C-alpha cells in the first residue's frame, strides 16, 4: 500500500472521525458509507479511495471500540453526577419512547372536542328516537326511528373503538413501565447502551 502524504493522512483522519461519529449516531446496522463520503467529495476526495478507507476503518474494529468507549464514558459521567444513575437513564428512556394515547388526547384532538361532540351525537340520537314515538311509546315515524337508531349504532361503534384504543394504549403503557423498571436495575454501562439504542430507534422512526 502506498504511503500517504501529510494531506492524505489528515483527510483520512477526518474520514475516520466522520465514520465514528456516524456509527455513534445511527449504529452499525444503519450505517451508510454514502452519507460519510458525500461531504468529502466536494473537497476533492476520490470516491474509490474514500470508500476503501471506510471499509478499512470498519474492518479494523475501531467503530465498535469507539462505541464501547462512548457508552462507558456516559456511564462514568452519569455515576459521578447522579445519585441514582439507573433512575436517570430510565427517565431518559421514558422520554424517548413513543407517547401512548390517553383520553385527554382524544378529547382535545385537533380543534374539535371529540368526546363532547360524541356525547352530543348520542344525546341527539336519543332525542330523535323519543320524538319518533308518541306519548304512549308507540312508533309514529318509523323512518325517523330507524335513522336515529342507525345514528346511535354508529356513535356506539365509535365509542367502542375509542375504548379499545385506550385499553390497548394502557397495556403498552404498562409494558413500557416494566421495561423501564428493568433498565433502571441494570448496570450503568448496560443501561447507557440500551439508552443509546433506543435513542437511535426513536430518531429512525421519527424520520421514517
N, C-alpha and C positions, 0 to 999 in steps of 0.2 A: 504494500500500500504506500503510495507516495506521501512524503512528509508534507504537512500543511504549513503554509507560511503564517505569519502573525495575524493577518487579516482573516484568513480562513479559520484559524484557531478561535479567534474572537467570535466569528459568526457561528461556528459550531457550538461554542459555549452558550451563545444566546439561543440557539435552536434547542439545546438540551434543557435550558431553563424553561423554554416555552413548552416543551414536551412534559416536563414535570408539573408545570402549572396546569396544563390541560388535563392531565391524568388526575391531579388533585381535584379539579373542578367537576369532571364527569365520570371518573373511574375508568378502569381498563376496558371494560366491555363496550362502552360508548365512545371510546377514544377515536378521534378522526385525524388521520395523517394530513388530509387536505386542509383541515382547519388550521393546523400548525404551519403548514407550508405556505399558504396563501400570502401572509404578510411579508415573508422573506423574498418572494418572487419580485415584488416591487422594488426591492433593494439590490436586485441584480443576481440573486442566488439562482443557481441552476436547479431545475426541478428534480432531475435524476439524482443529483448529489444530495439535495435536501432529504429526499425520500430514503436514500441509502443511509444517511446519518441517523434519521429517525429509527429505521429498522435496527441499526446497531445499538442505539440507546435503549430501545425496548428490549432487545435480546440480552443486554448487559445486566438486567435486573435492577437498574437504577430507579425506575419508577416505583417498583414495589418497596424498595428500601426507603425511598423518599416518603411514600405514603405512611410507612411504619413510623418514620420519624415525626411526621406531621401529627399523627394520632397520639404518639407518646408525649410530644411537646404540649399538645392540647390538654392531655390528661394531667400532666405535671402542673401546668398553669392553673387548671381548674382546682386541683387539690390545694394549691398554695393560696388561692383566692377565696374559696368557698368552704364553709364548714361542712356542708353536705353535698359533695360533688355529684353523687348519684342522683340526688333530687334535682340538682341544677340541670344535668343532662336530660332527665326525664321531662322537665318543664320545657326545654327547648324542643324535644321530640314532639311533645303535645302541640306546640305552636306550629309545627311543620306538617302535622297530619291533616288531611282534608277535613274541613268542618262538617259535622253531621247536621241534618235538617232538624230543626226544632219548631215547635208550634208557633213561636213568635216570628220565625222566618216566613212561614206560610201565611200567617195572619196579616203581615205587613208587606207581602210580596208586591213589588212594583209600586204603582200609585194607587192601587185598589186594595182596600182592606178585605182580603178574600173571605175570611171566616165570617165577618159581619155580613158581607153580601150573600154568602151561602145561607146564613140564618134567615136573611130577608126573603130569599127564594123559597126556603122551606115554609116560612110563615105565609107567603103568598099562595103556595100550593094548598095549604090547609084552608085558607080563606076561600079560595075558589071552589074547593071540594064542598065546603059548607054551603056556599052560595048555590051550588048545583042541586041542593036538596031543599025541600020545603020544610016548614016548621015541624012536621011530623017525621022528618028523616027520610022521606021517600024521594026518589030521583025525579027531578023536574027538568033537568037539562043533561041528558046522557052524554052528549058530545063534550060539554064543558067538564063534566065529571071525569071522563076518560082522559081528556087533555091534561087536566090538573093532576090526575093520578100518574100519568106518564112523566110529567114535570117533577113530581115528588120522587118518583123512582130514580130519575137521573140525579136529583140532588142527593139522595141517599147513596147512590153509587159513587158520586164524587166524594162524599163524606167518608165512605168506606175506604176509598183509595188513599185519601189523606191519612186516615188512621193507620192503614197498612204501611205507608211510607214512614210515619212517625215510629211505629213499632220496630221496623227494620233499622231505622236510624238509631233507636235506643240500643238495639243489640250491637250495632257497630261501635257505639259509644262505650258500652261495657267491655267490648273486645279491646278497644284502644286502651282502656284503663288497665286491663290485665297486662297488656304488652308493656305499657309504661312502668307498671309496678315491677315487672321482671327486669327491665332495663336498669331501673334505679338500683336493683340488687346486684348488678354485675360489677366487675372491677372497673375502675375509672377508664383504663385503656380500651376495654371491650365496649363500654358504654359510648365512648367517644367514636369508636369505629362504627357502631350502629348509627349514631347520630349523623356521621358523615355520609353513610349510605342512604339514610332516609332523606337527608338534605338534597342529595343528587336526584333521588327518585322524585321528590317534590318539584324540583326545578325542571326535570324532564317532562313530567306530566303537565306542569304548568305551561310549558312551551309547545305542548302537543296539540 
